[in-house]
Structures are given as C-alpha cells and as structure tokens.
C-alpha cells in the first residue's frame, strides 16, 4: 500500500507540481486549497506526510500546524513547508520538519525534503 501525502496550497500551479512529484515517487495524494479543507480531509485520511503552504485564505499554514500539533492523532505527521524565500516562514515556523521554496526547483527540493523526513526507501509503502 503506498504512502499517503496531503498537499495544502491555494496556488493551483504549486499544488499540481507538488502532487505530480509525489505521485511520481509512489505516493497516493490528497490535496486541499487551505487549512480548513485539509482538516476536513484529515477526518477520513491519515497521511504519512503533509506539504503545506503558509499563506492561504481561511486558515493559514501556521494555524493548520497548530491544529495538527494539538491533536494526538496528527501531532507526529511530518510537515514540509512550501514558502516564498522572502516570506521568512522557514525561519519562524520551527514546528515543521523541512522547508522548501516556491521560487527554486520545487521538485528537487521536495526530493531532499522527503528523503529527510521519510527516508530514502519511501514510495514502496515504507512509512516512517
């Protein structure tokens, strides 16, 4: 059974790019356009990793991370932030496991982030 990823980003282009990269690596992927949608998905799916934007409507990435960390069922899911380099979220948000930047090759960065938080064998059903 493949590992599951949840991608949360209000940018359709970023969401598509990240989802496609994850699918190519063997993940089953769910996606949401904001934190509120992500929490709804988490009622039925328990992902192995969450990739989230920080600046989104309805519920920001920081608010989503707060909700995740306060719930024992989701508190230990690895989180990868996708942010603009100038946003400063990579420095401010210490609760995430890794940060990647929208303005640099997202796919290459995502590979490094997944290797760091999931292990290199991920994608063949090997979880954490």
Secondary structure per residue as TSV (DSSP state, phi and psi in degrees):
chain	resnum	aa	ss	phi	psi
A	1	X	-	360.0	129.3
A	2	X	-	-70.7	153.7
A	3	X	-	-67.5	155.3
A	4	X	E	-114.0	136.8
A	5	X	E	-121.0	144.9
A	6	X	E	-114.3	122.2
A	7	X	E	-108.5	124.9
A	8	X	E	-124.3	110.2
A	9	X	-	-161.2	136.8
A	10	X	S	-80.6	-11.6
A	11	X	-	-86.2	118.3
A	12	X	H	-60.9	-39.0
A	13	X	H	-64.6	-47.3
A	14	X	H	-64.4	-45.3
A	15	X	H	-57.1	-47.2
A	16	X	H	-61.6	-46.6
A	17	X	H	-61.0	-47.4
A	18	X	H	-67.7	-44.6
A	19	X	H	-59.6	-46.0
A	20	X	H	-61.5	-43.1
A	21	X	H	-61.6	-42.4
A	22	X	H	-66.3	-42.8
A	23	X	H	-62.4	-39.8
A	24	X	H	-63.4	-26.5
A	25	X	T	-87.4	-2.2
A	26	X	T	103.0	5.8
A	27	X	-	-79.1	148.5
A	28	X	E	-86.4	132.5
A	29	X	E	-121.8	134.0
A	30	X	E	-111.4	151.3
A	31	X	E	-139.2	154.9
A	32	X	E	-142.8	154.1
A	33	X	S	-94.4	-7.6
A	34	X	S	-163.0	174.2
A	35	X	H	-63.5	-34.3
A	36	X	H	-62.9	-47.6
A	37	X	H	-62.2	-39.4
A	38	X	H	-60.1	-44.3
A	39	X	H	-64.4	-34.6
A	40	X	H	-64.8	-42.7
A	41	X	H	-63.5	-37.8
A	42	X	H	-67.0	-13.0
A	43	X	T	-71.3	-22.9
A	44	X	T	-121.0	-13.5
A	45	X	-	-130.5	138.4
A	46	X	-	-115.7	97.3
A	47	X	-	-73.1	159.5
A	48	X	S	-86.1	-20.6
A	49	X	E	-154.4	147.9
A	50	X	E	-121.5	129.2
A	51	X	E	-111.8	117.3
A	52	X	E	-132.3	142.0
A	53	X	E	-73.3	164.4
A	54	X	S	-103.7	-36.6
A	55	X	S	-103.9	102.3
A	56	X	-	-139.8	156.4
A	57	X	S	-73.2	163.1
A	58	X	S	70.8	-51.8
A	59	X	S	-152.0	120.7
A	60	X	-	-72.8	169.1
A	61	X	H	-61.4	-39.1
A	62	X	H	-63.0	-41.7
A	63	X	H	-66.3	-38.1
A	64	X	H	-63.3	-45.6
A	65	X	H	-61.5	-39.6
A	66	X	H	-59.8	-45.3
A	67	X	H	-63.1	-42.0
A	68	X	H	-64.1	-46.4
A	69	X	H	-70.6	-23.2
A	70	X	H	-86.5	-7.1
A	71	X	S	-106.1	118.9
A	72	X	T	-56.9	-28.3
A	73	X	T	-72.3	-23.2
A	74	X	T	-120.2	-4.7
A	75	X	T	-60.0	-28.4
A	76	X	T	-103.6	8.1
A	77	X	S	-72.4	127.0
A	78	X	E	-60.8	141.3
A	79	X	E	-122.5	129.8
A	80	X	E	-114.5	122.5
A	81	X	E	-85.4	137.8
A	82	X	E	-113.9	115.7
A	83	X	E	-142.5	158.3
A	84	X	-	-70.6	141.4
A	85	X	G	-56.6	-36.8
A	86	X	G	-78.6	-8.6
A	87	X	G	-70.3	-29.7
A	88	X	-	81.5	-0.5
A	89	X	H	-64.8	-29.8
A	90	X	H	-63.4	-29.1
A	91	X	H	-88.2	-34.7
A	92	X	H	-81.6	-35.6
A	93	X	-	-94.4	91.2
A	94	X	T	-84.3	-7.8
A	95	X	T	-82.1	-12.3
A	96	X	S	-83.7	157.1
A	97	X	S	-85.4	-23.9
A	98	X	E	-162.1	153.7
A	99	X	E	-128.8	137.4
A	100	X	E	-125.5	160.3
A	101	X	E	-111.5	139.0
A	102	X	T	-67.8	-27.5
A	103	X	T	-94.8	11.6
A	104	X	S	-129.9	161.4
A	105	X	-	-45.0	98.8
A	106	X	H	-62.5	-42.3
A	107	X	H	-62.0	-44.6
A	108	X	H	-64.6	-41.9
A	109	X	H	-65.4	-40.4
A	110	X	H	-62.3	-40.4
A	111	X	H	-57.8	-47.3
A	112	X	H	-62.8	-43.2
A	113	X	H	-63.2	-44.7
A	114	X	H	-64.7	-41.7
A	115	X	H	-60.0	-38.3
A	116	X	H	-70.6	-43.1
A	117	X	H	-94.1	-22.1
A	118	X	H	-113.5	-23.2
A	119	X	-	96.4	151.5
A	120	X	T	-66.2	-24.6
A	121	X	T	-79.6	-4.3
A	122	X	T	-59.1	150.6
A	123	X	T	110.7	-19.8
A	124	X	S	-106.8	26.9
A	125	X	S	93.3	-5.6
A	126	X	-	-76.8	121.6
A	127	X	-	-86.1	-122.7
A	128	X	-	-83.7	360.0
